[in-house]
Amino acid sequence: MEVAAVQSRSDNHAKGIDVSHWQGVIDWKQVKNAGYSFVFMKATEGTKLVDDRFRINAQGARSAGMLTGAYHLTRAKKPDDVKVELEHFVQVVESAGGLDAYKLPFVLDIETKEGGARANISAIVHEWIKQFKLRTGRTLMMYTFPSFIDASLDSTFGSVPLWYAYYNSGTPANKGGWTSWEFIQYTNKGRVPGITGNVDLDEYKGSEAELMAAYNSPQPGSQPKIPAWKEAGRQWLIDHAGISTDWKADDQLDIGTLGAILSKYTEAVVNKKNE
């Protein structure tokens, strides 16, 4: 027998939406003024598809003062497919402001059954979570819904943040190892000023102040984790191109810095040939 999850919805919770190209042109100032403080946006799907409104939606929502998040709809058939999809997602996000511009968690949307059996789909999701952490240093959140959890996921995801699509009244039941949700999508027929037609409506698990404290207020003295691949690249340049150890792995790579790196690398190659 399933028991009720830890929390239910509340009128005091922060309000948000999620969008894709289906919502067309959006007046983000109207959305923000209507009391919506956050938005998740579709970025990519599979290995090639890019939502053609993603970049402009991201720019518009941030300009209006909303917290933004991006999601990828996976079509992976096996765990080995994850790496290509993940790189596609990350590159598109990087081209639309960069990872740091998105304050909300990045999301894996898992709702189709290309992976077939429950064990294989669960393995695909675990591979996504692991590879995304290695690639970006960040924890991936999952988006899914009750019937998909029942049919296609095992019970090993309780520690993964959940964006739960739950359209029924009352408190959601525990499923898939989850006993709470981070965000909940509670309807796909919302009406919001600034958007023509229906839109998905969402809610954070706490108040707007708690949302901002969780995702828009870095802890004092905290520094973002630098992915291992960036630090390894920095060390390679120090060892092989003679760059200064003062350069950090997360420094912005402007044209002057790039020129200096290329100059030092060329000089190192020439010197090695002349030895």
Secondary structure, DSSP 4 states (H G I P E B T S, - for coil): ---B-S----TTSPEEEEE-GGG-S--HHHHHHTTEEEEEEEEEETTTEE-TTHHHHHHHHHHTT-EEEEEEE---SSGGGHHHHHHHHHHHHHTTT-GGG--SPPEEE----TT-SHHHHHHHHHHHHHHHHHHHS-PPEEEE-HHHHHHH--S--TTS-EEEE--SSSPPBPBTTBS--SEEEEEEEE--TT--S-EEEEEESS-HHHHHHHHSSPPTT--PPPPHHHHHHHHHHHHHH---TT--TTS---HHHHHHHHHHHHHHHHHHHH-
